[in-house]
Amino acid sequence: MTSHLPNHATLTFTHHPTPLSLSPRSPHPPTTLPSLCQASTPPCALHPILFNGHLQTIWTAFTATDPPIHYKRHVFPAHDPAFAGRFAVDFVVPPSPAPADATLPPRTTFYTAREYEELGGADDSAPMVVVLHGLSGGSHEAYLRAVLQPLVAAGWAACVVNARGCARSALATGVLYNARATWDVRQVVGWCRGRWPRRELFGVGFSLGANILVNYLGEEGERCVLKAAVVCSNPWNLEVGSLALQRTWVGREVYSRAMGTSMRKLFETHEEQIAKNPRVDVEKVRGIRYLHEFDRELQCPTWGYPTEGAYYRDASSSDSLLAVRIPLFAINAEDDPIAVKEGLPYEEFKQTPYAVLCTTSLGGHLSWFESGGNRWFAKPISQFLIKMATEVDRIEPPEHPTWNSAESVDKDKYAPSFIPMRRRLRLHFDP
């Protein structure tokens, strides 16, 4: 969809030539994944003054938009010994008269033991979304609440998985999260499935959380219990994005420095705990300025990567996309200065019928501000999820894989195979 008005973004949908068929719920007609994505996506008319990706992205720091979402927090002990510790999950709840908790983000309090035990019921069938936030963010982020607001108004349940140490959560070990840390979302999704067996579950990820979510979907493959997912402003290819940031003064001194500073502050918040990790040189981490330096000095020694480039290549989600086996809707802006256009996996989207990429010519990073101050992306994300929940019964798996996946190799013993989820990182722990 093309527009000649300067503040109207051009919308482009990239997908497999043979679309994924979606079996409908009565009285809705049969449809396909690309058709549903396009039907969910309204025209993209943005604020005329914010006419490029830099202005859109920087405006995030000045906007006063504040969707009133309230949470109750529960801290889960991690079950997977590969990533020991604990993590905080914030569940959306109605406004509460309970006094504010100064130790938590605004409009967030802890569940009491009794409230947690009485949380929902096994017969509850309301759809539920599990959300992952962006780099160093949390459930308090306005971009995240902008999507939750229409879903909650439509009767949905929701929770946000806060990354280790984020959103004023305590860090129990000397290890922060990374861009492929899928253990916590896997545990939460499994817990939700056990707690509410009748609920349909969905996933949404933003920026780095989008990268983590796609990695999780790829790791789960056909075992995934989510019905569908949406990712917004996913950087996809982390090495390409990092090099693009370092290439220009604005990328390096504005965006990379800002993200590096936020991660250094996160480190400083948990320095006492992280300093117990013998592989971390605290003085080097204190001296970082840019995001890639943070990854070099903290993430690499923590997780065992030799360089930040090796970490980025292993944690990127562009290959994981090919292993996803549920409907996935991705939204990126081509003028995004952080999740850059050159890192978008256009060709990979053409190779999988399970995913559709919507790109907009304008929008920036997690921005897409309209004249009224609202974020445009909240509309296609919420409308897609609502349509998947109300109009779609199930997907019809494609009969013939078009790339050399494990499915095609089973039928042709002479065909080479590509394993998209082959991972270089191996974690070792004492049982």
Beta strands, then each sheet from edge to edge (+ up, - down):
strand 1: 11-15
strand 2: 21-24
strand 3: 31-32
strand 4: 70-77
strand 5: 86-93
strand 6: 108-110
strand 7: 128-132
strand 8: 157-161
strand 9: 201-206
strand 10: 228-232
strand 11: 328-333
strand 12: 355-360
strand 13: 392-396
sheet 1: 1+ 12- 11- 10- 9- 7- 8- 5+ 4- 6-
sheet 2: 3+ 2- 13+
end
